[in-house]
Amino acid sequence: MLVGLGHVDLVCRDLERSLAFYAAVFGPLGLEAPFLVEGERGERIHYLRFPSAGSGSIGLRQALEPQEFELYAPGLHHLALAVESAADVDAAHANAVAAGAGLLHAPRLWPQYHPD
């Protein structure tokens, strides 16, 4: 039986910039500092763990070659994270803006996923 998400790995154009971004946006909400794991190519994967036991992690690794991001190209479209309150969403949004993120839209409720 599935019980949750173990981890998701993201390949980054600029690993150091990505690590700083995730720390700035989600560190204040409890995302833990990374622990390092050797990847299958010998590269370092930086796993950022969520504060609740068993809640998974986000792995960040450096891309091998440059590639531009396209929102609707094959690959990861987005990653949605769960938080305890709307205030946490607002804080993450403010942290992302302060960290220089380009945003498609401000936070909004998706009632088809979260009717409460």
TIMI-2910 file (N, C-alpha, C, CB; in pm, 1 decimal, decimal comma, always signed):
<rs>
+----------+----------+----------+----------+----------+----------+----------+----------+----------+----------+----------+----------+------+
!      n_x !      n_y !      n_z !     ca_x !     ca_y !     ca_z !      c_x !      c_y !      c_z !     cb_x !     cb_y !     cb_z ! resn !
+----------+----------+----------+----------+----------+----------+----------+----------+----------+----------+----------+----------+------+
!    +84,0 !   -117,8 !     +0,0 !     +0,0 !     +0,0 !     +0,0 !    +88,8 !   +124,5 !     +0,0 !    -95,7 !     -0,4 !   +121,9 !  Met !
!    +58,4 !   +219,4 !    -86,6 !   +131,1 !   +346,6 !    -87,1 !    +93,8 !   +429,1 !    +35,2 !   +101,7 !   +426,0 !   -216,3 !  Leu !
!   +192,1 !   +497,6 !    +91,8 !   +165,0 !   +579,7 !   +209,8 !   +206,9 !   +724,5 !   +191,3 !   +235,3 !   +522,1 !   +329,6 !  Val !
!   +267,3 !   +758,2 !    +79,2 !   +307,9 !   +897,0 !    +57,2 !   +419,8 !   +905,7 !    -45,0 !   +352,0 !   +961,2 !   +188,4 !  Gly !
!   +476,2 !  +1021,7 !    -55,4 !   +584,1 !  +1048,7 !   -149,6 !   +717,5 !  +1036,3 !    -77,5 !   +568,7 !  +1189,2 !   -213,3 !  Leu !
!   +807,1 !   +953,9 !   -129,6 !   +939,5 !   +940,2 !    -69,7 !  +1027,0 !  +1060,4 !   -102,1 !  +1006,8 !   +811,9 !   -118,0 !  Gly !
!  +1042,7 !  +1089,4 !   -231,0 !  +1119,0 !  +1206,7 !   -272,4 !  +1090,2 !  +1235,5 !   -418,3 !  +1270,6 !  +1185,9 !   -249,6 !  His !
!  +1126,3 !  +1353,8 !   -458,9 !  +1122,7 !  +1393,0 !   -599,1 !  +1256,5 !  +1459,2 !   -626,7 !  +1000,6 !  +1489,4 !   -631,9 !  Val !
!  +1321,6 !  +1425,2 !   -738,5 !  +1450,1 !  +1485,4 !   -774,1 !  +1429,2 !  +1586,5 !   -885,9 !  +1552,8 !  +1376,9 !   -816,8 !  Asp !
!  +1489,1 !  +1702,8 !   -869,0 !  +1483,3 !  +1807,9 !   -969,9 !  +1623,5 !  +1833,6 !  -1021,7 !  +1420,7 !  +1937,8 !   -912,3 !  Leu !
!  +1637,1 !  +1843,4 !  -1152,1 !  +1765,3 !  +1874,0 !  -1214,5 !  +1769,8 !  +2024,7 !  -1237,6 !  +1785,1 !  +1794,2 !  -1349,4 !  Val !
!  +1874,5 !  +2088,9 !  -1189,4 !  +1882,8 !  +2234,9 !  -1186,1 !  +1985,2 !  +2288,4 !  -1285,8 !  +1918,0 !  +2282,1 !  -1045,8 !  Cys !
!  +1953,3 !  +2401,9 !  -1347,2 !  +2051,2 !  +2469,8 !  -1432,2 !  +2164,4 !  +2525,9 !  -1348,3 !  +1984,7 !  +2581,8 !  -1513,1 !  Arg !
!  +2132,6 !  +2576,7 !  -1230,0 !  +2231,0 !  +2636,0 !  -1139,9 !  +2201,6 !  +2582,5 !   -999,8 !  +2226,2 !  +2794,3 !  -1144,1 !  Asp !
!  +2272,6 !  +2479,1 !   -961,0 !  +2245,8 !  +2410,9 !   -834,6 !  +2258,3 !  +2503,9 !   -715,0 !  +2339,9 !  +2294,0 !   -817,9 !  Leu !
!  +2364,4 !  +2582,8 !   -708,3 !  +2384,6 !  +2671,6 !   -593,2 !  +2271,2 !  +2773,5 !   -582,7 !  +2520,2 !  +2744,2 !   -604,2 !  Glu !
!  +2230,5 !  +2827,8 !   -695,1 !  +2118,9 !  +2924,4 !   -696,0 !  +1989,1 !  +2856,7 !   -650,5 !  +2100,5 !  +2985,5 !   -838,0 !  Arg !
!  +1966,7 !  +2734,3 !   -695,5 !  +1846,5 !  +2660,7 !   -656,1 !  +1846,5 !  +2628,7 !   -507,4 !  +1834,6 !  +2532,1 !   -736,6 !  Ser !
!  +1961,3 !  +2587,3 !   -454,7 !  +1970,3 !  +2559,6 !   -311,0 !  +1939,7 !  +2684,6 !   -229,3 !  +2109,9 !  +2506,3 !   -275,3 !  Leu !
!  +1994,4 !  +2798,3 !   -271,0 !  +1968,8 !  +2924,8 !   -200,6 !  +1821,6 !  +2962,7 !   -209,4 !  +2055,9 !  +3037,8 !   -258,7 !  Ala !
!  +1760,4 !  +2941,8 !   -326,2 !  +1619,4 !  +2975,4 !   -345,1 !  +1529,1 !  +2892,1 !   -253,6 !  +1579,4 !  +2954,4 !   -491,5 !  Phe !
!  +1547,9 !  +2760,4 !   -254,1 !  +1463,9 !  +2674,1 !   -170,1 !  +1483,6 !  +2705,1 !    -21,7 !  +1495,3 !  +2526,0 !   -197,3 !  Tyr !
!  +1606,1 !  +2735,2 !    +18,2 !  +1631,4 !  +2771,3 !   +157,5 !  +1559,8 !  +2901,1 !   +194,1 !  +1782,2 !  +2785,2 !   +182,6 !  Ala !
!  +1562,5 !  +3000,1 !   +103,7 !  +1498,8 !  +3129,1 !   +131,2 !  +1347,0 !  +3118,2 !   +133,2 !  +1541,4 !  +3231,9 !    +27,7 !  Ala !
!  +1291,1 !  +3039,4 !    +42,7 !  +1145,0 !  +3031,1 !    +30,3 !  +1085,0 !  +2938,3 !   +134,5 !  +1106,2 !  +2983,3 !   -109,3 !  Val !
!  +1141,9 !  +2820,0 !   +151,2 !  +1080,3 !  +2719,6 !   +236,8 !  +1152,5 !  +2693,7 !   +368,3 !  +1070,2 !  +2593,4 !   +162,9 !  Phe !
!  +1275,1 !  +2743,9 !   +384,1 !  +1345,0 !  +2728,8 !   +511,4 !  +1266,4 !  +2786,3 !   +628,3 !  +1480,0 !  +2795,2 !   +503,9 !  Gly !
!  +1208,5 !  +2908,3 !   +613,6 !  +1129,6 !  +2963,8 !   +723,5 !  +1004,8 !  +2881,4 !   +757,4 !  +1088,6 !  +3104,3 !   +689,4 !  Pro !
!   +962,6 !  +2795,2 !   +666,1 !   +845,5 !  +2710,1 !   +691,0 !   +886,1 !  +2571,1 !   +739,9 !   +761,0 !  +2697,8 !   +563,7 !  Leu !
!  +1016,5 !  +2549,8 !   +763,4 !  +1060,7 !  +2424,8 !   +823,3 !  +1136,4 !  +2329,8 !   +732,7 !   +945,6 !  +2355,5 !   +875,6 !  Gly !
!  +1151,6 !  +2361,4 !   +603,4 !  +1229,2 !  +2272,6 !   +516,6 !  +1371,6 !  +2265,5 !   +570,5 !  +1227,7 !  +2322,4 !   +367,6 !  Leu !
!  +1422,7 !  +2145,3 !   +588,7 !  +1552,3 !  +2126,7 !   +652,3 !  +1667,7 !  +2142,9 !   +554,0 !  +1558,9 !  +1990,4 !   +716,8 !  Glu !
!  +1783,8 !  +2172,7 !   +608,3 !  +1905,2 !  +2185,3 !   +527,1 !  +1931,0 !  +2053,3 !   +456,2 !  +2027,8 !  +2225,9 !   +614,6 !  Ala !
!  +1997,9 !  +2057,9 !   +341,3 !  +2016,5 !  +1936,0 !   +263,3 !  +2114,6 !  +1837,6 !   +325,3 !  +2062,8 !  +1971,4 !   +126,4 !  Pro !
!  +2089,8 !  +1710,7 !   +297,4 !  +2190,4 !  +1608,8 !   +323,0 !  +2230,4 !  +1554,6 !   +186,5 !  +2136,8 !  +1494,3 !   +419,3 !  Phe !
!  +2355,0 !  +1513,4 !   +175,1 !  +2410,9 !  +1475,3 !    +45,5 !  +2409,2 !  +1325,1 !    +25,5 !  +2552,6 !  +1527,1 !    +32,1 !  Leu !
!  +2375,5 !  +1286,9 !    -97,2 !  +2374,5 !  +1147,3 !   -137,9 !  +2444,9 !  +1139,8 !   -272,6 !  +2228,0 !  +1089,6 !   -145,6 !  Val !
!  +2525,0 !  +1038,2 !   -293,4 !  +2590,5 !  +1021,4 !   -422,8 !  +2491,2 !   +965,0 !   -522,8 !  +2714,2 !   +929,4 !   -410,9 !  Glu !
!  +2478,9 !  +1033,3 !   -638,2 !  +2388,1 !   +989,7 !   -743,5 !  +2448,2 !   +880,6 !   -829,0 !  +2349,3 !  +1106,0 !   -830,2 !  Gly !
!  +2369,5 !   +830,5 !   -920,8 !  +2413,0 !   +719,5 !  -1005,1 !  +2525,2 !   +756,4 !  -1101,7 !  +2296,4 !   +667,0 !  -1082,6 !  Glu !
!  +2547,3 !   +886,7 !  -1127,0 !  +2658,0 !   +930,8 !  -1212,7 !  +2775,9 !   +980,0 !  -1130,1 !  +2611,4 !  +1041,3 !  -1307,5 !  Arg !
!  +2768,5 !   +962,4 !   -998,9 !  +2874,6 !  +1010,9 !   -911,9 !  +2855,0 !  +1154,7 !   -867,4 !  +3005,9 !   +998,1 !   -980,9 !  Gly !
!  +2747,0 !  +1218,0 !   -912,4 !  +2718,5 !  +1355,5 !   -872,6 !  +2657,6 !  +1359,7 !   -732,7 !  +2624,3 !  +1422,3 !   -973,8 !  Glu !
!  +2658,5 !  +1476,7 !   -672,6 !  +2597,0 !  +1492,0 !   -541,3 !  +2451,8 !  +1535,3 !   -557,7 !  +2675,2 !  +1594,3 !   -455,2 !  Arg !
!  +2363,1 !  +1466,3 !   -486,5 !  +2222,5 !  +1505,0 !   -481,5 !  +2199,6 !  +1565,1 !   -343,5 !  +2125,7 !  +1382,2 !   -509,3 !  Ile !
!  +2143,8 !  +1683,5 !   -341,2 !  +2116,3 !  +1755,3 !   -216,8 !  +1969,0 !  +1733,8 !   -182,4 !  +2150,3 !  +1909,1 !   -229,8 !  His !
!  +1942,6 !  +1653,0 !    -80,5 !  +1804,2 !  +1625,4 !    -41,1 !  +1760,8 !  +1720,8 !    +69,2 !  +1788,8 !  +1479,2 !     +5,5 !  Tyr !
!  +1658,0 !  +1798,2 !    +38,5 !  +1596,8 !  +1890,7 !   +133,4 !  +1479,0 !  +1817,1 !   +195,5 !  +1551,7 !  +2026,1 !    +64,0 !  Leu !
!  +1484,6 !  +1797,1 !   +325,7 !  +1380,6 !  +1716,7 !   +391,8 !  +1272,9 !  +1804,5 !   +453,4 !  +1442,4 !  +1627,8 !   +499,7 !  Arg !
!  +1150,8 !  +1752,4 !   +449,8 !  +1039,5 !  +1818,7 !   +516,7 !  +1046,0 !  +1787,7 !   +665,7 !   +903,2 !  +1773,9 !   +456,7 !  Phe !
!   +992,6 !  +1876,4 !   +749,6 !  +1009,4 !  +1858,8 !   +894,1 !   +932,3 !  +1742,2 !   +954,8 !   +968,7 !  +1982,6 !   +962,7 !  Pro !
!   +822,7 !  +1698,2 !   +894,7 !   +746,1 !  +1587,2 !   +951,2 !   +806,8 !  +1454,3 !   +907,9 !   +597,9 !  +1595,4 !   +908,2 !  Ser !
!   +826,3 !  +1366,2 !  +1002,1 !   +884,3 !  +1234,7 !   +971,5 !   +802,2 !  +1163,5 !   +865,5 !   +893,1 !  +1148,0 !  +1098,4 !  Ala !
!   +870,2 !  +1106,3 !   +766,3 !   +803,0 !  +1030,4 !   +662,5 !   +736,5 !  +1112,8 !   +554,6 !   +703,2 !   +944,8 !   +723,6 !  Gly !
!   +759,7 !  +1244,2 !   +554,4 !   +690,3 !  +1329,0 !   +457,1 !   +768,4 !  +1349,3 !   +328,3 !   +660,7 !  +1462,7 !   +518,4 !  Ser !
!   +883,9 !  +1287,6 !   +314,8 !   +957,9 !  +1292,7 !   +189,7 !  +1058,9 !  +1404,6 !   +183,1 !   +863,9 !  +1305,9 !    +76,8 !  Gly !
!  +1114,3 !  +1422,2 !    +63,5 !  +1216,3 !  +1524,8 !    +43,6 !  +1220,8 !  +1565,5 !   -103,2 !  +1354,8 !  +1474,4 !    +90,3 !  Ser !
!  +1289,5 !  +1676,8 !   -127,6 !  +1313,9 !  +1726,8 !   -262,5 !  +1463,2 !  +1714,8 !   -287,0 !  +1263,7 !  +1875,5 !   -280,6 !  Ile !
!  +1500,2 !  +1642,6 !   -391,5 !  +1640,2 !  +1628,2 !   -427,7 !  +1675,9 !  +1725,5 !   -538,4 !  +1670,6 !  +1484,7 !   -470,6 !  Gly !
!  +1785,9 !  +1795,4 !   -522,8 !  +1835,5 !  +1888,3 !   -624,2 !  +1969,9 !  +1839,5 !   -674,8 !  +1847,2 !  +2032,1 !   -567,6 !  Leu !
!  +1984,0 !  +1834,3 !   -807,3 !  +2110,5 !  +1792,8 !   -868,2 !  +2139,1 !  +1882,2 !   -988,2 !  +2106,1 !  +1642,6 !   -910,6 !  Arg !
!  +2266,7 !  +1896,0 !  -1020,3 !  +2311,0 !  +1982,6 !  -1128,9 !  +2284,1 !  +1917,3 !  -1264,3 !  +2460,3 !  +2015,1 !  -1114,1 !  Gln !
!  +2234,8 !  +1994,9 !  -1359,9 !  +2215,5 !  +1947,0 !  -1496,8 !  +2350,6 !  +1923,0 !  -1562,3 !  +2132,3 !  +2048,0 !  -1579,5 !  Ala !
!  +2353,9 !  +1828,5 !  -1653,6 !  +2477,3 !  +1799,7 !  -1726,4 !  +2501,9 !  +1899,7 !  -1839,2 !  +2472,7 !  +1658,5 !  -1782,7 !  Leu !
!  +2394,2 !  +1951,0 !  -1897,6 !  +2407,2 !  +2047,2 !  -2007,0 !  +2295,0 !  +2149,7 !  -1997,0 !  +2404,4 !  +1975,6 !  -2145,2 !  Glu !
!  +2317,7 !  +2270,1 !  -2049,0 !  +2216,3 !  +2374,3 !  -2040,7 !  +2092,5 !  +2340,6 !  -2124,3 !  +2274,8 !  +2507,1 !  -2086,0 !  Pro !
!  +1978,1 !  +2377,6 !  -2072,2 !  +1852,3 !  +2358,8 !  -2144,8 !  +1753,7 !  +2461,4 !  -2091,2 !  +1796,5 !  +2211,7 !  -2129,1 !  Gln !
!  +1686,2 !  +2529,4 !  -2179,7 !  +1587,4 !  +2629,0 !  -2138,0 !  +1461,2 !  +2560,0 !  -2087,3 !  +1553,4 !  +2724,4 !  -2254,6 !  Glu !
!  +1397,0 !  +2622,4 !  -1991,5 !  +1272,3 !  +2571,3 !  -1935,6 !  +1155,2 !  +2613,2 !  -2023,9 !  +1252,1 !  +2621,8 !  -1790,9 !  Phe !
!  +1064,8 !  +2520,3 !  -2048,5 !   +939,7 !  +2548,2 !  -2117,8 !   +828,7 !  +2483,3 !  -2037,2 !   +941,9 !  +2495,7 !  -2266,1 !  Glu !
!   +732,5 !  +2563,5 !  -1992,1 !   +628,0 !  +2517,5 !  -1901,1 !   +551,6 !  +2396,9 !  -1954,6 !   +531,6 !  +2629,6 !  -1873,4 !  Leu !
!   +520,5 !  +2394,0 !  -2082,7 !   +438,9 !  +2285,4 !  -2136,1 !   +517,8 !  +2184,8 !  -2219,8 !   +328,1 !  +2342,4 !  -2218,9 !  Tyr !
!   +650,4 !  +2186,0 !  -2205,4 !   +732,6 !  +2084,2 !  -2270,2 !   +724,6 !  +1955,8 !  -2187,3 !   +881,4 !  +2132,5 !  -2285,6 !  Ala !
!   +762,0 !  +1842,6 !  -2243,9 !   +764,2 !  +1719,9 !  -2163,5 !   +854,7 !  +1737,6 !  -2041,6 !   +811,9 !  +1599,9 !  -2248,7 !  Pro !
!   +812,8 !  +1683,5 !  -1931,6 !   +888,7 !  +1694,9 !  -1807,7 !   +800,5 !  +1742,4 !  -1693,8 !  +1006,4 !  +1789,7 !  -1825,7 !  Gly !
!   +861,9 !  +1785,4 !  -1588,0 !   +788,7 !  +1829,6 !  -1469,6 !   +717,8 !  +1961,1 !  -1496,9 !   +883,1 !  +1844,2 !  -1349,8 !  Leu !
!   +588,2 !  +1964,3 !  -1477,8 !   +509,6 !  +2087,5 !  -1496,2 !   +513,9 !  +2172,5 !  -1370,5 !   +363,2 !  +2054,3 !  -1532,6 !  His !
!   +486,6 !  +2112,9 !  -1255,5 !   +496,4 !  +2184,7 !  -1128,8 !   +500,9 !  +2084,6 !  -1013,6 !   +377,5 !  +2282,9 !  -1111,6 !  His !
!   +534,8 !  +2137,4 !   -898,9 !   +540,0 !  +2059,5 !   -776,5 !   +455,7 !  +2133,2 !   -674,2 !   +687,5 !  +2038,6 !   -726,3 !  Leu !
!   +356,8 !  +2068,4 !   -617,7 !   +270,3 !  +2129,9 !   -517,4 !   +308,2 !  +2077,0 !   -379,6 !   +120,3 !  +2101,7 !   -548,0 !  Ala !
!   +327,2 !  +2167,7 !   -285,2 !   +363,5 !  +2129,5 !   -149,3 !   +247,1 !  +2158,7 !    -55,7 !   +491,0 !  +2203,9 !   -102,9 !  Leu !
!   +228,6 !  +2075,6 !    +43,5 !   +123,5 !  +2094,3 !   +142,5 !   +175,6 !  +2175,5 !   +259,9 !    +69,7 !  +1959,0 !   +190,6 !  Ala !
!    +95,1 !  +2268,1 !   +309,1 !   +128,1 !  +2348,3 !   +426,9 !    +11,1 !  +2344,6 !   +523,6 !   +162,4 !  +2495,0 !   +387,5 !  Val !
!    +32,8 !  +2398,3 !   +642,3 !    -71,1 !  +2392,5 !   +744,4 !   -178,3 !  +2499,9 !   +730,4 !     -8,6 !  +2403,4 !   +878,7 !  Glu !
!   -145,9 !  +2614,1 !   +667,0 !   -242,7 !  +2723,9 !   +666,0 !   -225,1 !  +2813,0 !   +544,3 !   -229,8 !  +2806,7 !   +792,6 !  Ser !
!   -325,5 !  +2895,0 !   +519,8 !   -317,3 !  +2995,1 !   +412,5 !   -205,5 !  +3094,9 !   +441,9 !   -452,6 !  +3069,2 !   +396,1 !  Ala !
!   -179,4 !  +3121,5 !   +569,3 !    -70,2 !  +3213,0 !   +606,8 !    +64,7 !  +3156,5 !   +561,6 !    -69,3 !  +3237,1 !   +760,4 !  Ala !
!    +80,8 !  +3023,0 !   +567,7 !   +204,0 !  +2961,0 !   +519,3 !   +218,4 !  +2977,7 !   +368,4 !   +206,9 !  +2812,4 !   +556,2 !  Asp !
!   +107,4 !  +2967,5 !   +296,0 !   +109,3 !  +2989,4 !   +151,1 !   +152,4 !  +3132,7 !   +122,2 !    -30,1 !  +2960,5 !    +88,3 !  Val !
!    +93,1 !  +3227,8 !   +194,4 !   +127,6 !  +3368,3 !   +175,0 !   +274,7 !  +3394,7 !   +208,4 !    +37,2 !  +3457,2 !   +261,1 !  Asp !
!   +323,8 !  +3330,3 !   +312,9 !   +464,9 !  +3347,8 !   +350,6 !   +556,9 !  +3291,2 !   +242,4 !   +494,0 !  +3279,0 !   +486,4 !  Ala !
!   +525,7 !  +3173,1 !   +190,5 !   +607,4 !  +3113,9 !    +83,9 !   +604,4 !  +3201,8 !    -40,8 !   +557,8 !  +2971,5 !    +49,9 !  Ala !
!   +488,5 !  +3256,0 !    -73,3 !   +476,5 !  +3346,8 !   -188,3 !   +563,1 !  +3470,5 !   -167,8 !   +329,2 !  +3388,1 !   -210,2 !  His !
!   +554,2 !  +3532,7 !    -50,5 !   +634,9 !  +3651,8 !    -20,6 !   +784,2 !  +3618,7 !    -24,8 !   +597,2 !  +3709,3 !   +117,9 !  Ala !
!   +822,9 !  +3502,9 !    +29,1 !   +963,3 !  +3460,9 !    +27,0 !  +1011,5 !  +3440,0 !   -116,1 !   +982,2 !  +3331,9 !   +108,5 !  Asn !
!   +927,0 !  +3381,5 !   -200,7 !   +964,2 !  +3357,6 !   -340,4 !   +983,4 !  +3489,6 !   -414,9 !   +857,3 !  +3272,2 !   -410,7 !  Ala !
!   +893,2 !  +3583,6 !   -393,5 !   +905,9 !  +3715,8 !   -457,0 !  +1034,7 !  +3782,8 !   -409,9 !   +782,5 !  +3805,8 !   -424,1 !  Val !
!  +1060,3 !  +3777,9 !   -278,9 !  +1181,2 !  +3839,7 !   -223,3 !  +1308,2 !  +3773,2 !   -277,1 !  +1179,1 !  +3831,8 !    -70,1 !  Ala !
!  +1298,8 !  +3643,3 !   -309,2 !  +1414,4 !  +3570,2 !   -361,4 !  +1430,5 !  +3588,3 !   -512,3 !  +1401,7 !  +3422,1 !   -328,5 !  Ala !
!  +1341,7 !  +3667,0 !   -574,7 !  +1354,4 !  +3698,0 !   -716,5 !  +1284,2 !  +3601,9 !   -810,6 !  +1495,9 !  +3702,7 !   -751,7 !  Gly !
!  +1190,4 !  +3523,2 !   -760,6 !  +1120,1 !  +3426,8 !   -845,9 !  +1032,5 !  +3497,3 !   -948,3 !  +1035,0 !  +3332,4 !   -760,9 !  Ala !
!  +1025,5 !  +3438,5 !  -1065,6 !   +927,2 !  +3480,4 !  -1164,7 !   +801,7 !  +3398,8 !  -1142,0 !   +980,9 !  +3462,8 !  -1310,8 !  Gly !
!   +691,0 !  +3464,7 !  -1116,4 !   +567,4 !  +3394,1 !  -1081,8 !   +463,8 !  +3406,8 !  -1192,5 !   +510,3 !  +3447,8 !   -950,5 !  Leu !
!   +390,1 !  +3299,2 !  -1216,0 !   +282,6 !  +3302,4 !  -1314,7 !   +159,3 !  +3371,7 !  -1259,9 !   +247,2 !  +3161,4 !  -1359,3 !  Leu !
!   +129,9 !  +3352,0 !  -1131,9 !    +13,8 !  +3414,1 !  -1067,5 !    +31,3 !  +3408,4 !   -916,6 !   -118,5 !  +3343,7 !  -1110,1 !  His !
!    -43,5 !  +3492,3 !   -849,1 !    -41,4 !  +3493,5 !   -702,2 !   -111,0 !  +3367,5 !   -650,2 !   -110,9 !  +3622,4 !   -645,8 !  Ala !
!    -91,7 !  +3334,4 !   -523,1 !   -160,7 !  +3217,4 !   -466,7 !   -311,3 !  +3229,0 !   -483,5 !   -126,1 !  +3200,9 !   -318,2 !  Pro !
!   -372,8 !  +3115,1 !   -509,5 !   -518,2 !  +3111,3 !   -522,5 !   -568,3 !  +2974,3 !   -480,8 !   -562,5 !  +3144,0 !   -667,5 !  Arg !
!   -692,5 !  +2969,3 !   -439,7 !   -753,9 !  +2845,5 !   -394,1 !   -799,0 !  +2763,6 !   -514,8 !   -873,2 !  +2874,5 !   -299,6 !  Leu !
!   -772,1 !  +2636,8 !   -510,8 !   -817,2 !  +2544,0 !   -614,2 !   -922,5 !  +2455,2 !   -551,7 !   -698,5 !  +2459,4 !   -673,1 !  Trp !
!  -1050,3 !  +2497,9 !   -552,5 !  -1154,2 !  +2421,2 !   -480,1 !  -1175,2 !  +2281,0 !   -533,3 !  -1284,7 !  +2494,6 !   -485,8 !  Pro !
!  -1139,1 !  +2254,0 !   -657,9 !  -1157,5 !  +2118,0 !   -706,9 !  -1063,6 !  +2020,8 !   -636,6 !  -1135,2 !  +2112,5 !   -857,5 !  Gln !
!   -954,9 !  +2070,9 !   -575,9 !   -863,4 !  +1985,1 !   -501,3 !   -883,0 !  +1996,0 !   -350,7 !   -720,8 !  +2019,5 !   -536,4 !  Tyr !
!   -919,8 !  +2112,2 !   -305,7 !   -931,7 !  +2138,6 !   -161,8 !  -1065,0 !  +2207,9 !   -131,3 !   -812,9 !  +2225,8 !   -112,4 !  His !
!  -1174,1 !  +2133,5 !   -129,4 !  -1304,6 !  +2196,4 !   -111,6 !  -1323,5 !  +2265,0 !    +22,5 !  -1410,5 !  +2095,0 !   -128,7 !  Pro !
!  -1243,6 !  +2230,5 !   +124,6 !  -1256,9 !  +2295,5 !   +255,3 !  -1180,9 !  +2424,8 !   +257,4 !  -1207,8 !  +2204,6 !   +367,1 !  Asp !
+----------+----------+----------+----------+----------+----------+----------+----------+----------+----------+----------+----------+------+
</rs>
